[in-house]
Amino acid sequence: MNSVSVIICTYRRQKWVEDLLESVSKQTVLPIEVLIVDSTPDTIDYTLPQGLRTDLIKSDVMQLTYQRNMGVRAAKGEIILHLDDDTYLRPDFIEQVLKVFLADEAKTIGAVSGYVTNQWGISELAPEISLKWFQRLGIYDGDYAPGSISPSGIFVELNALQPFKGIGKTDFLSGCSFAVRAEVYNNFQHPEVINKYGGEDKIFSRMIAGDWELYIAGDAELEHYSAPGGARQSNYKETKSTVKFHLYAKKIYGKNDSNTTKLRLYYILSALRIFGISMLMFLSIVKFRKSKIWFMRSVGYLSGALSRVDIDE
């Protein structure tokens, strides 16, 4: 098993795609193909590095999950590597990801994410600091591990994960980079019900987790720049969508049950906490602009927590 297809879904980000392609062209193990699924209205003439077989797939729909499924249907590799268009790979990234699959004699590993060096493990702020309060209230019932999801449905984000060697099991994948065994797509596809940015990676993870193991490869390093533009929503809309998608994941793919009450309380209380922080920023004047961002996030949390679980927007 050594054939890798790379899928890059994009919208109006030519420079970022070209930078990513440059990093792919420098890999110690090259993919058999790179599929660029582009929903930009006008045709872009990408500057392509030599040595890569690159195909452009035009998508009439600007939706990440839809584009990913288009790429999967066209892919020929045994491993399908999804990369955000604003990532940049270390030279041995693909080699390190392949090592995980090649060492999997039982073929139980379905997907592997890389380690994001410029975003993860930088802060010393541990998840326990905020979650212990929710644990005392009976809302959080997990073990604080980055990449875990508690029975109540609370995701502990991967940005607290410290650098490590080898592989570590995870409850959900990192959406900016994840490689999937092609066999997984015999029974699953990316959930097109998730039609907004944020949360699609977690729902896909929970979809396949019953049949496949998920891992983070600590040696497969990359950078993720969270570039502005593209298909990103406003702070309010993205936060609201993320909360709704987490509620959806709990209802449809919950570990023990489909009850979303504790998860809703978690986001309602989180909204109040973030609102308080935004008010402190506002009063300081110095952080006035940042206070608006935090305020809109708090409104998004609250609106999402009070919404129906059905994905209807």
Secondary structure in CASP SS format (residue, H / E / C, confidence):
PFRMAT SS
TARGET T0000
AUTHOR 0000-0000-0000
METHOD secondary structure of the structure
MODEL  1
M C 1.00
N C 1.00
S C 1.00
V E 1.00
S E 1.00
V E 1.00
I E 1.00
I E 1.00
C E 1.00
T E 1.00
Y C 1.00
R C 1.00
R C 1.00
Q H 1.00
K H 1.00
W H 1.00
V H 1.00
E H 1.00
D H 1.00
L H 1.00
L H 1.00
E H 1.00
S H 1.00
V H 1.00
S H 1.00
K C 1.00
Q C 1.00
T C 1.00
V C 1.00
L C 1.00
P C 1.00
I C 1.00
E E 1.00
V E 1.00
L E 1.00
I E 1.00
V E 1.00
D E 1.00
S C 1.00
T C 1.00
P C 1.00
D C 1.00
T C 1.00
I C 1.00
D C 1.00
Y C 1.00
T C 1.00
L C 1.00
P C 1.00
Q C 1.00
G C 1.00
L C 1.00
R C 1.00
T E 1.00
D E 1.00
L E 1.00
I E 1.00
K E 1.00
S C 1.00
D C 1.00
V C 1.00
M C 1.00
Q C 1.00
L H 1.00
T H 1.00
Y H 1.00
Q H 1.00
R H 1.00
N H 1.00
M H 1.00
G H 1.00
V H 1.00
R H 1.00
A H 1.00
A C 1.00
K C 1.00
G C 1.00
E C 1.00
I E 1.00
I E 1.00
L E 1.00
H E 1.00
L E 1.00
D E 1.00
D C 1.00
D C 1.00
T E 1.00
Y E 1.00
L E 1.00
R C 1.00
P C 1.00
D C 1.00
F H 1.00
I H 1.00
E H 1.00
Q H 1.00
V H 1.00
L H 1.00
K H 1.00
V H 1.00
F H 1.00
L H 1.00
A C 1.00
D C 1.00
E C 1.00
A C 1.00
K C 1.00
T C 1.00
I E 1.00
G E 1.00
A E 1.00
V E 1.00
S E 1.00
G E 1.00
Y E 1.00
V E 1.00
T C 1.00
N C 1.00
Q C 1.00
W C 1.00
G C 1.00
I C 1.00
S C 1.00
E C 1.00
L C 1.00
A C 1.00
P C 1.00
E H 1.00
I H 1.00
S H 1.00
L H 1.00
K H 1.00
W H 1.00
F H 1.00
Q H 1.00
R H 1.00
L C 1.00
G C 1.00
I C 1.00
Y C 1.00
D C 1.00
G C 1.00
D C 1.00
Y C 1.00
A C 1.00
P C 1.00
G C 1.00
S C 1.00
I E 1.00
S C 1.00
P C 1.00
S C 1.00
G C 1.00
I C 1.00
F E 1.00
V C 1.00
E C 1.00
L H 1.00
N H 1.00
A H 1.00
L C 1.00
Q C 1.00
P C 1.00
F C 1.00
K C 1.00
G C 1.00
I E 1.00
G E 1.00
K E 1.00
T C 1.00
D C 1.00
F C 1.00
L C 1.00
S C 1.00
G C 1.00
C C 1.00
S E 1.00
F E 1.00
A E 1.00
V E 1.00
R E 1.00
A H 1.00
E H 1.00
V H 1.00
Y H 1.00
N H 1.00
N C 1.00
F C 1.00
Q C 1.00
H C 1.00
P C 1.00
E C 1.00
V C 1.00
I C 1.00
N C 1.00
K C 1.00
Y C 1.00
G C 1.00
G C 1.00
E H 1.00
D H 1.00
K H 1.00
I H 1.00
F H 1.00
S H 1.00
R H 1.00
M H 1.00
I H 1.00
A C 1.00
G C 1.00
D C 1.00
W C 1.00
E E 1.00
L E 1.00
Y E 1.00
I E 1.00
A E 1.00
G E 1.00
D E 1.00
A E 1.00
E E 1.00
L E 1.00
E E 1.00
H E 1.00
Y C 1.00
S C 1.00
A C 1.00
P C 1.00
G C 1.00
G C 1.00
A C 1.00
R C 1.00
Q C 1.00
S C 1.00
N H 1.00
Y H 1.00
K H 1.00
E H 1.00
T H 1.00
K H 1.00
S H 1.00
T H 1.00
V H 1.00
K H 1.00
F H 1.00
H H 1.00
L H 1.00
Y H 1.00
A H 1.00
K H 1.00
K H 1.00
I H 1.00
Y H 1.00
G C 1.00
K C 1.00
N C 1.00
D C 1.00
S C 1.00
N C 1.00
T C 1.00
T H 1.00
K H 1.00
L H 1.00
R H 1.00
L H 1.00
Y H 1.00
Y H 1.00
I H 1.00
L H 1.00
S H 1.00
A H 1.00
L H 1.00
R H 1.00
I H 1.00
F H 1.00
G H 1.00
I H 1.00
S H 1.00
M H 1.00
L H 1.00
M H 1.00
F H 1.00
L H 1.00
S H 1.00
I C 1.00
V C 1.00
K C 1.00
F H 1.00
R H 1.00
K H 1.00
S H 1.00
K H 1.00
I H 1.00
W H 1.00
F H 1.00
M H 1.00
R H 1.00
S H 1.00
V H 1.00
G H 1.00
Y H 1.00
L H 1.00
S H 1.00
G H 1.00
A H 1.00
L C 1.00
S C 1.00
R C 1.00
V C 1.00
D C 1.00
I C 1.00
D C 1.00
E C 1.00
END
